[in-house]
Amino acid sequence: MIRIQKFTFNIFSENTFVLWDDESLASAIVDPGCSDQFEETELTDFILQNNLIVKYLINTHCHIDHILGCEFVKEKFNPVYFAPELDIPLMQNAKKQAETVGINFSISILPDKYLSENLELNIGKYLLKFLFTPGHTPGEYCIYIPEIKSCITGDVLFYDSIGRTDLWGGNYDLLIKSINEKLLTLPDDTKIYPGHGTESLIAREKKLNPFLK
């Protein structure tokens, strides 16, 4: 079975996810937001205590709160690092991103490879599919795991909310289009794991999300 563990890190209460197959112990770390030694240790201890093999590091998008731990994860576990190509300018301007929210941060690495809808990665025998969902950022992707009807939605779709579009590269109409065409077309019982806040179901957001009326 593929499993999902959530950690909530940094001053933005960002959700970092570890996905792993409990047979092969292959794993991926998604959007590592660990921002200090305590958070880095929490993530590392989980990986080591469960004997996980970190194959992939994946960014759904490259806003500052989702990339704070990328350099640490890459150096610690040396996974193959995937991120959206259209969000590379966000990474290259990470220092400026950080300054706008009053923190000091820069990043010296870039992804090894880029995400695309043609990309299919496996965690053990489980397939990860990538859905191009721009609007919150120019290049954001959601990660759909069909075998367990689960989707990591980054900052695209939340419990009772949607991603902000007032940040660099945001586009409200494009975000709504992404949600309607890529996420609300998933099976109703698909569980969503957003980049902030609690989990939800596609059916619930279709019915009750005030931004999707």
C-alpha positions, -999 to +999 in steps of 0.1 A: +000+000+000+012+035-007+010+057+023+010+095+029+024+113+059+019+150+064+042+174+082+033+210+088+063+233+087+076+269+087+059+302+096+034+296+067+020+263+081+029+246+049+021+209+044+051+188+034+042+152+023+061+119+023+047+093+000+060+057+004+052+022-006+053+000+025+066-030+006+095-016-013+100+014+010+106+036-020+095+071-012+091+107-024+092+140-005+068+166-018+072+203-011+096+202+017+090+233+038+113+225+067+129+257+077+151+251+107+171+223+124+142+211+144+120+206+114+148+190+094+153+166+122+116+157+124+116+149+087+149+130+088+139+109+118+107+098+101+126+087+070+152+069+090+129+053+115+108+038+087+138+028+066+126+047+036+145+051+004+140+086-009+139+083-047+123+116-056+120+152-044+090+169-060+078+205-059+042+211-069+052+248-074+081+270-063+067+296-039+091+302-010+071+283+016+073+251-005+110+252-013+126+261+020+138+225+026+147+215-009+184+221-006+185+202+027+166+172+013+187+171-019+220+171+001+207+147+028+192+120+006+203+128-030+169+121-047+161+130-083+146+165-080+116+174-101+099+208-103+078+228-128+099+244-155+077+275-157+083+281-120+121+283-123+121+321-122+104+318-088+133+297-076+159+320-091+143+349-073+139+331-040+158+357-021+135+384-033+105+362-025+118+358+010+125+395+015+089+403+008+078+382+037+105+394+060+128+363+061+163+356+049+166+327+024+183+318-008+186+285-027+216+274-048+202+243-065+179+238-095+158+207-104+174+177-121+143+173-143+110+190-150+075+179-144+051+173-173+018+156-179+037+129-199+058+121-168+049+090-149+068+081-118+064+050-096+067+046-059+071+009-057+043-004-079+021+027-075+019+053-102+021+090-097+004+111-125+010+148-129-018+173-137-008+207-150-028+232-130-015+267-135-031+298-120-016+301-085+018+300-102+026+297-139+038+261-137+020+243-108+012+206-110-010+185-088+000+148-081-027+122-086-023+087-073-051+067-091-047+034-072-057+051-039-078+079-053-057+106-037-044+139-051-018+163-037-032+196-048-005+220-037-019+256-035-045+250-062-075+236-042-081+236-005-108+227+020-133+255+014-109+276-006-086+280-036-051+292-042-042+329-041-038+347-074-025+380-062+011+367-060+037+368-088+024+349-118-011+344-104-041+343-128-075+338-113-093+327-145-066+302-153-067+288-118-105+283-120-100+266-154-074+243-139-096+233-110-127+227-132-109+208-159-082+189-140-094+184-104-132+184-103-132+158-131-114+133-108-137+107-091-159+123-064-143+101-037-108+113-045-092+126-013-072+158-017-041+168+003-036+205+000-005+226+006-021+242+037-048+231+060-068+200+062-077+172+038-110+171+019-128+152-009-135+163-045-172+157-039-172+180-009-154+208-027-178+205-057-207+209-034-196+233-007-165+253-018-177+289-019-152+298-045-165+272-070-202+282-070 
